[in-house]
Amino acid sequence: MQANIDNSNEYINWIEEAISTGNIKCYDYGRFRNIKEISIGSLGKVYCANWNNFKDHMALKSFYNLNKITAKEIVHEIQLQRGLDFHNNIVRFCGITAENNTKNYSLVMEYADSGTLRNYLKENFENLTWDDKFNLAFQLTHVVLCLHDEGVVHRNLHSNNVLIHKNTIKLANLGLSKRIEEASDPQSRSVGMIPYADPKSFAQVDSQSQMYSLNEKSDVYSIGILLWEISSGHPPFPDEPHDIGLIMDILDGYREEPVPNTPKEYIKIYTECWNNEPDDRPTISEVFDKLKAAKEKFINETNYSLIVDKMVILFDKIEEKKENEKQIILNYLKNHNIIPREFYDWLLSNQDNSNSNYIVLLGEFNYLGIETDINESRAFELYQKAANLENISGINNLGYFYRNGIGVIPNKKRAFELYQRAADLGSMSGMNNLGYCYENGIGVSPSGKQAFKLYEKAANLGNTYGMKNLGDCYYYKIGTKIDEQRTFELLQEAANLGNTSGMNDLGHSYRHGIGTNVDKEKAFECYQKAADLENCVAQYNLAFMYEKGEGTEKNLDKAIYWYKKSAEQEQDAQMKLKQLLK
C-alpha cells in the first residue's frame, strides 16, 4: 500500500488538522486484520480487512501516487462523502488510516459484500426478477437524484463504480477518479468506460472544439447505459474493442439493442437517457418519476397477469353456469381491489402476449358481457384462437360452445372431440364435461360407467362440478350403486369450494334428509348462500322457503323478491311469480 508523496503538503496538512480536531477518525493501521486485496484501479488498490478482530469488514482505498492533485481530490472526496453521509445508497466514509505512521493515507470506507454492480449482475442475473431489476434501477436513479439536488455531478458513473451491499445499491467514488484523471491530463479517458461516457465529451476527438464540461445530463446518459446493463446482465459492447472506432459509432447513434421481455416503459426511459443531444435527455428527476411510474405499472401488470392465470385455473375447478360465472368473476376482481373496466382495457390491449390465458379470459368477458356487450361470436373466435394454441381452457370452452350452439351451429360430435382433447391434456373441467357427454349420449354412445369414472377423476383433481355430478351418480345410481351418505359428502365438499349448484343441492339434502338428518334451517342457509351468488335455482328454492316459512319466518315480500330474481333466468319462477302476484 505504498505511495509516492509529492508536493501534497497543503492537503496533507488539512487531513492532519481534521484528525487532530476529531473531524475525521484515524484508524490505527496496525489493528486491521485479514487484509486482502479485492480490486485494482488506475489510481490505486482497494483492500478489505477486519478492524480490531471484529467480524464486519471495512474497505481500505489506497493510492499509487499521493501527489498534490491526488491529495487535493482526496480532500474534496472526503468533504463530499461527509456531506452526503445521510444517504443509504452512498458508500459511507468512515475515516482514514496510514501504514506504519507515514503520511501514506488510505480512505477507510464501508465495505460492500457483493462487490461491484458488474460482478453482482454476472453472478446473480439468472435469479433476478424484473421486480429486483426495477429496485436496482430505482435505487441507482434515486441516489444520483440526491447528488444533483446537492449540486454534485458524479461524472464517472459506470458499473464498476456502483457497489452492492446486502442487495442494496451503494454509490462509490463520487467522481474522484475522473477528477484526478482530468486534472493530471485533460485529454485522458478511461478506455474501458467509453460506453458510459457522454458522447458530447468525444467531440474533441475529431475536431478542434473546446473541451466539453461534463454535467448533470452527462450523468443521465450514464444512467441510461446502466439501466440497459441492469436489464441485460452484462456491460455494453462486451465483444467489441473500446477504441476510436467505437467512439465514432456511438457518435453516429450506435447503441445496444433492447433485451427481449424488457418492459416497454423501461426501454423508453433508458433510450431517452442515452440521446446524443444533452438537451433532449430528461433530467434525473424526470427519470426518477418515470421509473417510479413504470415500476408501479409493471407491478400492476404483473398482478393482472397472475390474476388471469388464477382465474382460468379457478374456472377449471369450479366450472359454473353462465349466470353464476359472471358474478364469480366480478366478486373475484372486487376481492382483489381490481376495477373491472381497467382490467378489461388491460386485457384488450395485451392480446399479443404469449400467455394464451389472456385470450381465454377476454373470451369469457365477451361471452358474459363484462364491461362489454355480450358477443358470443367474438367469444367463439377467441376460444378457437386459444384452442389452436393448445390452451386447454380454450379447448374446453370451445367444446361447450359447440355442444350448446353458442356462436356456432351445434355439433355434438365436435363437442365430444374437444372435451376428449381437453381431458387428455389434463383439464379437470374437460374430464367432467366428457363425463356429461357419456352420461347423456352427446356425440358418443351413453355409458353410465364411463361417466362415473370421468366424474370421479375430475372430482379427485378438485373439479367442484365433478364432485356435484359424482354425488348425483351415487344418488341416481349412474354407473355405481346408490349411496346417499356419499352423495351428501360430495355435495358438502363442492359447496365448501364455492360451487353454487353444490350449495343448492346440499340445501336440498338438508331439506329432505338425503344422507343426513332433516335440517330446514341449514337448508335455508345453503339456498341463501347460493342465491346471493346468482344461482337461479337456489333463488327459487329460497323464495319457496320464505313463502312457506320453512327454516325461516314466513315473508311474502322476500319470497316475491327472490322469485323475481329467479324469474330473470328461470321459467318456473316466472309462473310462480304470476301466481303470487294475482
C-alpha positions in Angstrom: 0.0 0.0 0.0 3.0 2.3 -0.6 2.5 5.6 -2.4 4.8 8.3 -3.8 4.1 11.5 -1.9 4.9 14.6 -4.0 4.2 18.3 -3.2 1.0 17.5 -1.4 1.7 19.2 2.0 -1.2 21.7 1.8 -3.8 19.0 1.6 -2.0 16.5 3.9 -2.0 19.3 6.5 -5.7 19.7 6.0 -6.2 15.9 6.7 -3.9 16.0 9.8 -5.8 19.0 11.2 -9.1 17.3 10.6 -7.7 14.3 12.5 -6.4 16.4 15.4 -9.7 18.2 15.8 -11.6 15.0 15.7 -13.5 15.8 12.5 -12.0 12.7 10.8 -11.4 9.4 12.6 -7.9 8.0 12.1 -7.8 4.2 12.4 -4.6 2.6 13.7 -3.4 0.6 10.7 -1.8 -2.0 12.9 -5.2 -3.0 14.3 -6.5 -4.1 10.9 -6.6 -7.9 10.4 -7.0 -10.2 7.5 -6.1 -7.6 4.9 -6.9 -8.8 1.4 -6.7 -7.1 -2.0 -10.1 -7.0 -3.7 -9.6 -4.7 -6.7 -7.0 -2.8 -8.7 -7.8 0.5 -10.4 -5.9 3.2 -12.3 -5.3 5.2 -9.1 -4.6 2.5 -6.6 -5.9 -0.6 -4.9 -8.8 -1.5 -2.7 -8.5 -3.9 0.2 -10.9 -5.5 2.7 -10.0 -6.0 6.3 -11.4 -6.7 9.8 -11.0 -3.9 12.3 -9.6 -5.0 15.6 -10.8 -8.6 15.1 -14.4 -7.6 14.6 -16.3 -9.8 12.1 -17.6 -7.0 10.0 -15.3 -5.9 7.1 -14.1 -2.4 6.1 -12.7 -1.3 2.8 -9.3 0.4 2.6 -8.8 2.5 -0.5 -5.1 3.2 -1.2 -3.4 5.4 -3.9 -0.3 4.8 -6.0 0.8 8.4 -6.2 -0.2 10.8 -3.4 0.8 14.0 -5.2 -0.8 17.4 -4.9 -3.5 16.7 -7.4 -4.4 13.4 -5.8 -4.3 14.8 -2.3 -6.5 17.7 -3.3 -9.1 15.5 -4.8 -9.0 13.1 -1.8 -9.8 16.1 0.4 -12.6 17.1 -1.9 -13.9 13.5 -1.9 -13.9 13.4 1.9 -15.8 16.6 2.0 -18.4 15.2 -0.4 -18.7 11.9 1.3 -19.2 13.6 4.7 -21.8 15.9 3.2 -23.8 13.0 1.7 -23.3 10.5 4.5 -27.0 10.6 5.3 -28.0 8.7 2.1 -28.2 4.9 2.5 -27.2 4.4 -1.2 -23.8 6.1 -0.9 -20.8 4.2 0.5 -20.2 5.5 3.9 -16.9 7.3 4.6 -15.5 6.0 8.0 -12.2 7.7 8.3 -8.6 7.3 7.2 -5.6 5.2 8.1 -1.9 5.4 7.4 0.5 2.5 7.2 3.5 2.5 9.6 2.8 6.0 10.9 3.6 7.5 7.4 1.6 10.1 5.5 0.7 7.4 3.1 -3.0 7.8 3.7 -5.8 5.4 2.7 -9.5 6.0 2.9 -11.4 3.7 5.3 -14.8 3.1 3.7 -17.9 1.0 4.2 -17.4 -2.5 2.7 -19.8 -3.8 0.0 -20.2 -7.5 0.5 -21.3 -8.3 -3.2 -18.7 -6.1 -4.9 -19.4 -4.1 -8.0 -22.7 -3.9 -9.8 -21.0 -5.5 -12.8 -19.8 -8.5 -10.8 -23.2 -8.7 -9.0 -25.1 -8.9 -12.2 -22.6 -11.5 -13.6 -23.1 -13.8 -10.6 -26.8 -13.3 -9.8 -28.6 -12.2 -13.0 -30.3 -15.6 -13.6 -32.0 -15.3 -10.2 -33.1 -11.6 -10.6 -36.8 -11.0 -11.3 -38.0 -7.8 -13.0 -39.1 -6.6 -9.6 -35.4 -6.9 -8.5 -34.1 -5.1 -11.6 -36.6 -2.3 -11.1 -35.5 -2.0 -7.5 -31.8 -1.7 -8.5 -32.6 0.9 -11.2 -34.8 2.8 -8.8 -32.1 2.9 -6.1 -29.4 4.0 -8.6 -31.6 6.8 -10.0 -32.6 8.0 -6.5 -29.0 8.3 -5.3 -28.0 10.3 -8.4 -31.0 12.5 -7.9 -29.8 13.1 -4.4 -26.3 14.1 -5.7 -27.8 16.5 -8.2 -30.1 18.1 -5.6 -26.9 18.8 -3.6 -25.2 20.3 -6.6 -22.9 17.4 -7.1 -22.2 15.9 -10.6 -20.7 12.4 -10.4 -19.2 12.5 -14.0 -17.9 8.9 -13.8 -20.9 6.6 -13.4 -20.2 3.0 -14.6 -20.9 -0.5 -13.2 -17.5 -0.7 -11.5 -18.2 2.4 -9.5 -21.6 1.2 -8.3 -21.3 -1.4 -5.5 -23.8 -3.8 -3.9 -24.1 -4.4 -0.2 -26.9 -6.8 1.1 -28.7 -6.3 -2.2 -28.6 -2.5 -1.9 -27.0 -0.1 -4.3 -24.0 1.7 -2.9 -22.6 4.5 -5.0 -18.8 4.7 -4.6 -16.1 7.1 -5.8 -18.1 10.3 -6.2 -16.2 11.3 -9.4 -12.8 11.1 -7.6 -11.0 9.1 -10.3 -12.4 11.3 -13.1 -11.3 14.5 -11.4 -7.8 13.2 -10.7 -7.6 11.8 -14.2 -8.6 15.1 -15.8 -6.6 17.2 -13.5 -3.5 15.2 -14.4 -4.2 15.0 -18.2 -7.3 17.0 -19.5 -7.2 14.8 -22.7 -7.2 11.5 -20.9 -10.1 9.0 -20.9 -10.5 5.6 -19.3 -10.8 3.4 -22.4 -12.8 0.7 -20.7 -15.5 3.2 -19.7 -16.2 4.6 -23.2 -19.7 3.2 -23.4 -20.8 5.1 -20.3 -19.3 8.4 -21.2 -21.4 11.3 -22.6 -20.9 11.3 -26.4 -20.5 15.1 -26.3 -17.2 14.5 -24.4 -15.9 12.8 -27.6 -16.4 15.9 -29.7 -12.7 16.9 -29.5 -11.7 13.5 -30.8 -12.2 14.6 -34.4 -12.4 18.4 -34.1 -10.8 21.4 -32.5 -13.8 22.2 -30.4 -13.5 23.3 -26.8 -13.2 20.7 -24.1 -16.7 19.6 -23.1 -17.6 20.1 -19.5 -19.4 17.0 -18.0 -22.6 18.0 -16.3 -25.9 16.6 -14.9 -27.1 15.5 -18.3 -23.8 13.5 -18.6 -24.8 11.6 -15.5 -28.2 11.0 -17.1 -26.5 9.5 -20.2 -24.5 7.1 -17.9 -27.7 6.2 -16.0 -29.3 5.2 -19.3 -26.4 2.8 -20.1 -26.6 1.4 -16.6 -30.3 0.8 -16.8 -29.7 -1.2 -20.0 -26.9 -3.1 -18.2 -29.3 -4.0 -15.4 -31.8 -5.3 -17.9 -29.2 -7.4 -19.8 -26.9 -8.6 -17.0 -23.7 -7.6 -18.8 -21.8 -4.4 -19.7 -22.4 -2.7 -23.1 -20.5 -3.9 -26.2 -18.6 -6.7 -24.4 -17.3 -8.2 -27.6 -16.1 -5.0 -29.3 -12.8 -3.2 -28.9 -13.3 0.0 -26.8 -11.4 2.3 -29.2 -11.8 5.2 -31.5 -13.9 3.1 -33.8 -16.5 2.5 -31.0 -16.4 6.2 -30.2 -17.2 7.2 -33.8 -20.0 4.6 -33.9 -21.5 6.0 -30.6 -21.3 9.5 -32.0 -23.3 8.2 -35.0 -26.0 6.8 -32.7 -24.9 3.3 -32.2 -26.4 1.7 -29.1 -27.1 -1.7 -27.6 -30.4 -3.4 -28.6 -33.2 -3.8 -26.0 -33.2 -7.2 -24.3 -36.3 -9.4 -25.0 -39.1 -9.2 -22.4 -37.9 -5.9 -21.1 -41.0 -3.7 -20.1 -41.7 -1.1 -22.9 -41.7 1.8 -20.4 -38.3 0.8 -19.1 -36.8 0.7 -22.6 -38.3 4.1 -23.4 -36.7 5.6 -20.2 -33.1 4.4 -20.9 -33.5 5.3 -24.6 -34.4 8.9 -23.7 -31.4 9.0 -21.3 -28.8 8.0 -23.9 -29.9 10.5 -26.6 -26.8 12.1 -28.2 -28.1 15.6 -27.5 -28.0 16.6 -23.8 -30.9 19.0 -24.2 -33.1 16.1 -25.4 -32.3 14.0 -22.4 -34.6 14.1 -19.4 -33.4 15.4 -16.0 -32.6 12.9 -13.4 -35.7 14.0 -11.5 -37.8 13.1 -14.6 -36.0 9.8 -14.9 -36.8 9.0 -11.3 -40.5 9.9 -11.7 -40.8 7.9 -14.9 -39.1 4.9 -13.4 -41.4 5.1 -10.4 -44.5 5.1 -12.7 -43.0 2.3 -14.8 -42.4 0.2 -11.7 -46.0 0.7 -10.5 -47.4 -0.1 -13.9 -45.2 -3.2 -14.0 -46.4 -4.4 -10.6 -50.0 -3.8 -11.6 -49.5 -5.7 -14.9 -47.7 -8.5 -13.0 -50.6 -8.7 -10.6 -53.0 -8.7 -13.5 -51.1 -11.5 -15.2 -51.2 -13.6 -12.0 -54.9 -12.8 -11.7 -55.6 -14.0 -15.3 -53.9 -17.3 -14.6 -55.6 -17.8 -11.2 -59.0 -17.0 -12.7 -58.6 -19.5 -15.5 -57.5 -22.2 -13.0 -60.4 -21.3 -10.8 -62.9 -21.8 -13.6 -61.4 -25.2 -14.4 -62.1 -26.2 -10.8 -65.5 -24.5 -10.1 -67.0 -24.7 -13.6 -70.2 -22.7 -13.0 -73.2 -21.9 -15.2 -73.2 -18.7 -17.1 -75.2 -16.6 -14.7 -73.1 -17.7 -11.8 -69.8 -17.4 -13.5 -70.2 -13.7 -14.2 -70.9 -13.0 -10.6 -67.9 -15.1 -9.5 -65.6 -13.1 -11.9 -66.9 -9.8 -10.5 -66.6 -10.9 -6.9 -63.0 -12.1 -7.6 -62.0 -8.8 -9.1 -63.7 -6.9 -6.2 -61.9 -9.1 -3.6 -58.6 -8.2 -5.2 -59.4 -4.5 -5.4 -59.4 -4.5 -9.2 -61.6 -2.2 -11.2 -63.3 -4.3 -13.9 -63.2 -1.6 -16.6 -59.4 -1.1 -16.1 -58.8 -4.8 -16.1 -60.9 -5.3 -19.3 -59.0 -2.5 -21.1 -55.7 -4.0 -20.0 -56.8 -7.4 -21.2 -57.8 -6.0 -24.5 -54.5 -4.2 -25.0 -52.4 -7.3 -24.2 -53.8 -9.8 -26.6 -50.5 -10.2 -28.3 -49.0 -11.5 -25.1 -47.6 -15.1 -25.3 -49.9 -16.2 -22.5 -52.9 -17.7 -24.2 -54.9 -17.4 -21.0 -55.3 -13.7 -21.9 -57.3 -14.8 -25.0 -59.4 -17.2 -23.0 -60.4 -14.6 -20.4 -61.2 -12.0 -23.0 -63.5 -14.6 -24.5 -65.2 -15.0 -21.1 -65.7 -11.3 -20.8 -67.3 -11.2 -24.3 -69.5 -14.3 -23.6 -70.7 -13.0 -20.2 -70.9 -9.3 -21.2 -68.5 -8.0 -18.6 -67.5 -4.4 -19.4 -68.7 -5.0 -23.0 -71.8 -6.1 -24.8 -72.4 -9.9 -24.9 -70.8 -11.1 -28.2 -71.0 -14.8 -28.5 -69.5 -14.9 -32.0 -66.4 -12.9 -30.7 -66.1 -15.2 -27.7 -66.2 -18.3 -30.1 -63.4 -16.7 -32.2 -61.3 -16.1 -29.1 -61.8 -19.6 -27.8 -61.0 -21.0 -31.2 -57.8 -18.9 -31.3 -56.8 -20.1 -27.8 -57.6 -23.7 -28.7 -55.3 -23.5 -31.7 -52.6 -22.5 -29.3 -53.3 -25.7 -27.3 -54.8 -23.8 -24.4 -56.8 -26.4 -22.5 -59.4 -23.9 -21.2 -59.9 -22.6 -24.7 -60.4 -26.2 -26.0 -62.9 -27.0 -23.2 -64.8 -23.8 -23.7 -64.9 -24.3 -27.4 -66.4 -27.7 -26.8 -69.1 -26.1 -24.6 -70.0 -23.7 -27.4 -70.3 -26.5 -30.0 -72.4 -28.5 -27.6 -74.8 -25.7 -26.9 -74.7 -23.9 -30.3 -73.3 -20.7 -28.9 -71.8 -18.5 -31.6 -71.7 -21.5 -33.9 -74.0 -24.2 -35.3 -74.4 -27.0 -32.7 -72.1 -30.0 -33.3 -72.3 -32.7 -30.6 -69.6 -34.8 -32.2 -67.2 -31.9 -32.3 -68.0 -31.0 -28.7 -67.2 -34.6 -27.6 -63.9 -34.5 -29.5 -62.9 -31.2 -28.0 -63.8 -32.4 -24.5 -61.8 -35.5 -25.1 -58.8 -33.4 -26.2 -59.1 -31.1 -23.2 -59.4 -34.1 -20.8 -56.3 -35.8 -22.4 -54.4 -32.5 -21.8 -55.3 -32.6 -18.1 -58.3 -30.3 -17.9 -60.5 -31.2 -14.9 -63.4 -29.4 -16.5 -62.8 -31.3 -19.7 -63.0 -34.6 -17.8 -66.2 -33.5 -16.2 -67.7 -32.4 -19.5 -66.6 -35.6 -21.1 -68.4 -37.5 -18.3 -71.5 -35.5 -19.0 -71.3 -36.5 -22.7 -71.1 -40.2 -21.7 -74.0 -39.8 -19.2 -76.3 -38.1 -21.8 -75.1 -39.7 -25.0 -73.7 -36.4 -26.5 -71.5 -37.2 -29.5 -71.0 -40.7 -28.2 -73.0 -43.8 -27.1 -74.3 -43.4 -23.5 -72.2 -45.1 -20.8 -73.0 -44.6 -17.1 -69.9 -46.4 -16.0 -67.6 -44.3 -18.2 -69.4 -41.2 -16.9 -68.9 -42.2 -13.3 -65.2 -42.8 -13.9 -64.7 -39.4 -15.5 -66.7 -37.6 -12.8 -64.6 -39.4 -10.2 -61.4 -38.5 -11.9 -62.4 -34.8 -12.2 -63.6 -34.7 -8.6 -60.4 -36.2 -7.3 -58.4 -33.5 -9.1 -60.6 -30.8 -7.4 -63.2 -30.0 -10.0 -66.3 -29.0 -8.0 -68.8 -29.8 -10.7 -67.2 -33.2 -10.9 -67.9 -33.6 -7.2 -71.5 -32.5 -7.7 -72.1 -34.8 -10.6 -70.4 -37.7 -8.8 -72.8 -37.1 -6.0 -75.7 -37.4 -8.5 -74.2 -40.7 -9.7 -74.4 -42.1 -6.1 -78.0 -40.7 -5.7 -79.4 -41.7 -9.1 -77.4 -45.0 -9.5 -75.4 -43.9 -12.5 -72.5 -46.3 -13.1 -72.5 -47.2 -9.4 -74.7 -48.3 -6.5 -76.9 -45.9 -4.5 -75.1 -44.3 -1.6 -76.9 -41.2 -0.2 -74.2 -40.7 2.5 -71.6 -40.4 -0.2 -73.9 -38.0 -2.1 -74.1 -35.7 0.9 -70.4 -35.8 1.5 -69.6 -34.9 -2.1 -72.2 -32.1 -2.2 -70.8 -30.7 1.0 -67.2 -30.7 -0.5 -68.4 -29.0 -3.7 -70.3 -26.4 -1.7 -67.3 -25.6 0.6 -65.2 -25.0 -2.5 -67.7 -22.4 -3.9 -69.8 -24.4 -6.3 -73.3 -22.8 -6.2 -75.0 -25.9 -7.6 -73.4 -27.9 -4.9 -74.7 -25.4 -2.3 -78.2 -25.6 -3.7 -78.2 -29.4 -3.8 -76.7 -29.5 -0.3 -79.7 -27.4 0.8 -81.9 -30.0 -0.9 -80.2 -32.7 1.1 -80.7 -30.9 4.4 -84.3 -30.1 3.5 -85.2 -33.7 2.6 -82.8 -35.6 4.8 -80.7 -37.1 2.0 -77.6 -38.7 3.6 -78.1 -36.6 6.7 -80.8 -35.5 9.2 -83.5 -33.1 8.1 -82.5 -29.6 9.0 -84.6 -26.8 7.4 -82.5 -24.0 8.9 -79.3 -25.4 7.3 -81.2 -25.9 4.1 -82.3 -22.2 4.2 -78.6 -21.2 4.8 -77.4 -23.2 1.8 -80.1 -21.7 -0.5 -79.3 -18.2 0.7 -75.6 -18.6 0.1 -76.1 -19.9 -3.5 -78.8 -17.4 -4.2 -76.5 -14.5 -3.3 -74.1 -15.9 -5.9 -76.8 -15.6 -8.5 -77.8 -19.3 -8.7 -81.3 -19.0 -10.1 -82.5 -22.5 -8.9 -81.3 -21.6 -5.4 -83.1 -18.3 -5.6 -86.3 -20.1 -6.5 -85.8 -22.5 -3.5 -85.0 -19.6 -1.2 -88.2 -17.8 -2.3 -90.2 -21.0 -1.6 -88.7 -21.2 1.9 -89.8 -17.6 2.6 -93.2 -18.4 1.1 -93.8 -21.4 3.2 -91.9 -20.3 6.3 -89.5 -23.3 6.2 -86.2 -22.8 8.0 -87.1 -19.1 8.5 -90.0 -16.8 9.2 -92.7 -16.6 6.5 -92.1 -13.4 4.5 -94.1 -13.0 1.2 -92.3 -9.8 0.3 -88.9 -11.6 0.4 -90.5 -14.6 -1.4 -91.6 -12.3 -4.2 -88.2 -10.6 -4.3 -86.4 -13.9 -4.8 -88.9 -15.3 -7.2 -88.4 -12.1 -9.3 -84.6 -12.6 -9.1 -85.0 -16.2 -10.2 -87.6 -15.3 -12.9 -84.9 -13.2 -14.7 -83.3 -16.5 -15.7 -85.7 -19.4 -14.8 -89.2 -20.1 -16.4 -90.7 -22.0 -13.4 -90.1 -18.9 -11.2 -91.9 -16.7 -13.7 -95.0 -18.9 -13.4 -94.8 -19.0 -9.6 -94.4 -15.2 -9.5 -97.6 -14.8 -11.6 -99.5 -16.9 -9.0 -98.3 -14.9 -6.0 -99.0 -11.5 -7.7 -102.6 -12.3 -8.7 
